[in-house]
């Protein structure tokens, strides 16, 4: 199998497993990635951790030696790589080792959080071969790092290391080599331990509000958050009783 799905605690760990191709994605791999996503949505795992097998690469993009297997996927609702035009209903974390470039960068951008090993490298390397960004990179990258920095990466195709990626806001956290998956799983357990109803509403408001003007975004927040007011009142009572302090989930 080129994509594996493993339930570890509260997380579904989805691994793209083609180390001989630096985990580059061809058509069959994209289909299996989509199947793993649908399984995550259907099951009770609270967080998806997405990673690549081995230390050499997270994902080195589309498999340029088998690009024809992706050609028919350009206009699919889920995107060429299987998930990049979809929005997960639950949190997602990328655990990044090694090369995270081209479509691999777009997959990492699809995730809510990105934990990177110190030796990880990021870039829009498809620029070098005239391959377009078709898996959300032109839309998510500016939303995450700002238009100026996004255009720097998109236009030049240059590679940035984990430290620079962290400084520009592309990476959430940098850890020592070999520790990205462990740290991503720790974050997954932390997130899974919080009261879910309000957290998921806040996450949805942040994601869906990104393309709205301020007033429309505020009303979206009011609608989604307001629907969880009973859970919020219960949380306030937990706090009054002494729970949830010192950053511990209630």
N, C-alpha and C positions, 0 to 999 in steps of 0.2 A: 504493500500500500504506500502511495506517495503522500498521503495525509493521514495522520493518526489522531484519534480522539480518546483522551484519557480523563476520567473523573478523579481529581485529587482534592479531597476536602470539598469546599464549596465551589471550586473552580472546575471548568472544563478546559483542559490543556490541549490545544490543537496545534499539532506540529507538522509543518511542511517538510517532508522527508525525502529529499533528492540531493543528498550531499555531493554526489558525483557531478551534479549540474549546478552546484552552489545554490540548491533549492529553487532554481528557476522554474517558473510555472508554465506548463503547456496546457492544452485543452483538457485532457483527462484529469490533470491535477486540479484545474479550476473547478471542474465538476465535483470532484471529491471535497474540495474546500467549501463549496456551496452546500453539499450534503452535511458536512460537519457544522456549518452555521445553522442549518435548519434543525439539526439535532439539538444544538445548544438552545435554540428558541423553544423547542418543544419540551425539553427536560427541565428539571428544577435547579440546575447549576445556576448560581447567582452571578458569576463573572466568567468571561472567556479570557484565557491567556493564550495569545497567538505567538508562536515562535518557529524557528527553523532548526533543523537537525544539525548538530555539529557546531564547531566554533568558527568556521570559516565564513559563514554567511547566515544572515537572517533569511533574506530572499534577494537574489541578484536580478530580479525583474522577470519579465517574460522570457521564455526559452527561445532565443533568437534562432536556434538551429531547428526549431520545430514551430516557427511562427504561424505557419499555415493552419495548424490545429487551433489557433486562437482567432483566425480571421473571421470565422462565422459568428464569433461571440461579441463583436464590437457593439452591436445594438441591442444586446440582451438586457432585460431589466436589471439583472444582477451585476452587469459589467463583465468585461473580458476575463478578469481574474476570479470571478465567481461570487464576490461579495461586495465589491467596492461601490456599487450604486444602491446598496441596501443600508438601512440604519438599524443596528441591533437595538432591541428593547431593553437590554441589560448592559452593564458596564463591560468594557473590553480593554485589555492591556497587552501591549506588544513587549515581548522580551527579546531584545536585539543583541545578537552577537555578530561580529564581523561585518560583512558588506550588507548594507541596507540601501539599495540603489534602484533607480528606475521604478518598475512596478512594485518592487519590494518596499521602497520608500512610500509609495502610494498605499500599500497595505498597512504600513505602520501608521500613516496618517489617518487611516480609517479607524484606528483604535482611539479610545479616549485618553489613555496614558501610554507613555513610551519609556521603558527602562532600558538603558543601554550599557553594555560593557564598555570599559574604557577604550578598548581597541576598535570599537565599532566605527564604521565610516558611512556617510550619507551623501547622496547626490542624485541629480537627474541625469544619469549617464546616457539615457536614450537620446539626449541631444546630440551626442557624437555620431549617431548612426541615422539621424533623421526620423526617428520613431516618435510619434506624438504621445503625449500624456493622455491616456484614455480611462484611467481608473481613479479619477477624482483629484489628482495632484494639483491641477490648476485652480481648483475650488477650495480644497481643504488647506493646502499649504499657506495661502494668503490669510486665511482665517486664523491660523495658528501662530504664524510668525510675523504677519503684516505684509502688505503688498511689496514694499521695497525689498525686504530680505527674500521674499518668495521669488520675485523677478530675478534677483541676483542668482539664485540657484537654477531657476528655469532657463534663463538666457545663457548662462555661462557653462552650465553642466559641470561646475567644479565640485570637488569632493570636500566635505567638511568632516572633521573628526568629532568625537563625542563631546569634547569640551566646548567647541564652538557651537555645536548643535544645542547643547544645554544653555549656553549663553544667549542664544537667539530665541529660546523657548520652544524649539523643536522637540527636545528631549526633556522629559519630566525629571529624570534622575539618572546619574551616572554611578555605576558600581564597578568593582574590580572584575577583571576578566573571569568568566566562569560563574559569576554570581547573578546574572540578569534574570534567569528563570526563577531562581530561589526568591529574589526580591519581588518579582512580579507576583509570585504565589503568596508572599506575605501581604502585599497590598490587596490582593484578591480576598484573602481571609479578613483583613481589616474592613474592607468595603462590605463584604457579605455579612459582617457582624452588626452593622447598623440597621435600625428600623428601615425596611425597604420601601414602603409606600411613599413616604415623603422624599426619600433620596431619589427614587426613580422619577418622581414628578419634577424635582429640581433639575435633574439631568436632562429630561425631555425639554423643559423650558429653556435651558441654556443652549441646547442643540438647535431646536426649532426657532428660537428667537434670534439666532445669528444673522438671518437675512431680513429681519423686520426693523422698522424704525422704532425709536425708543418707546413711544406711547403704545404701539401695537405689542411690543415685547412685554411691557409692564402688564397689559391686560392678559396676555398669554400666561404670564407668571401667576397673576391673580386667579385665572381660571383653573390652571393645573394645580397650583398650591392650595387654592380654596377647596378643591375636591378632597384634600387630605387633612382637612382641619381637625377632624376627630382624632386622627392618629397624632397630630401635633399636640392636641390637648392632653392626650395620654402621655406623650413624651414630657410635657411640662410637669405633669404629676410625678413622673419618675424622677425628674430632676429635683423636685421639691422633697422627694423622699431620700435624696442622696445618691441616686444612680447616675451613671453616665458622666461623672466628673473625672478630671485628670485624663481627658481624651479617651476614656474607656467607653465602648458602646453600651447603651442601656439594655 
